[in-house]
């Protein structure tokens, strides 16, 4: 029984997989994680991706120590699960980006753009030959919206929608931030070959997807899928 934990900047997602199917997937407050597992189901192995900092890592440790199961705190490496990491310093890549790329590689053998739409938006390239080629990071959609409230004197938190052209301040902010997200994704997609797939994950993915001018699919649990691949790889190695 594999317990997979994805601790992000805003939320903590976790899942339990029996080697054949998901038993559950859930999320909780990343600052005070509480894992609600079915009675009698005790993990025999745990894989954690934590990009939320040391304090959250300590809280996770307190929760999982009682399971007395082997734990891997995932960090990016030169290669894993058939994916080769072309980052200049492979270990500097975030574990969540690495797990998402591993999952994307398992989903498709074609060129792929892996887009995680969370507190930050990350846009990464996985090549058809099994290389993680790198990617870019920009403020996430909600982070962009929030920053305009904090860093300006007269702009509100937008409750608007994408309009072309926008004719009020709320729509102007919403349109600008959505176009920034969509534009970055579409620009990165130009680096890929024909037949490339675009995979979106993260809390803002559903808000961004309708505004893309390229086809994309949603995979809400992509990082958990990657952590599962790591768990299965470790159990057979």
URGI-V8642 format. One record per pair of residues at least 4 apart in sequence whose C-alpha atoms are under 6 Angstrom apart, sorted by the first residue. I is the first residue (numbers start at 1). J is the second residue. Records with the same first field share a line. If there is no record, write none. Layout:
I = J, J
This chain:
1 = 17, 18, 43, 44
2 = 16, 17, 43, 45, 46
3 = 15, 16, 43, 46
4 = 14, 15, 46, 47, 48
5 = 13, 14, 48
6 = 12, 13, 49
7 = 12, 49, 50
8 = 12, 51, 52
9 = 52
11 = 29, 30
12 = 27, 28, 29, 30
13 = 26, 27
14 = 25, 26, 27
15 = 24, 25
16 = 22, 23, 24
17 = 21, 22, 23
28 = 33
29 = 33
31 = 56
44 = 69
45 = 69, 70
46 = 71
47 = 71, 72, 73
48 = 73, 74
49 = 74, 95, 96
61 = 65
75 = 95
76 = 91, 93, 95, 98
77 = 90, 91
78 = 85, 90
79 = 83, 84, 85
83 = 130, 131
84 = 131, 132
85 = 132
86 = 132, 133
87 = 134
99 = 223, 226, 227
100 = 222, 223, 226
102 = 226
103 = 225, 226
109 = 128
110 = 128, 196
111 = 126, 127, 128, 196
112 = 125, 126, 196, 197, 198
113 = 124, 125, 198
114 = 123, 124, 199
115 = 122, 123, 200
116 = 121, 122, 200, 201, 202
117 = 121, 202, 204, 205
118 = 140, 202, 203, 204
119 = 140
120 = 138, 139, 140
121 = 137, 138, 139, 140
122 = 136, 137
123 = 135, 136
124 = 134, 135
125 = 133, 134, 135
126 = 131, 132, 133
127 = 131
139 = 143, 144
143 = 147
147 = 151
148 = 152
149 = 155, 156, 157
158 = 170
159 = 170
160 = 170, 171, 174
161 = 171, 174
162 = 171, 174, 175
166 = 171, 172
171 = 175
175 = 179
179 = 183
182 = 212
183 = 187
198 = 216
199 = 216, 217, 218
200 = 205, 218
201 = 205, 218, 219, 220
205 = 209
229 = 233
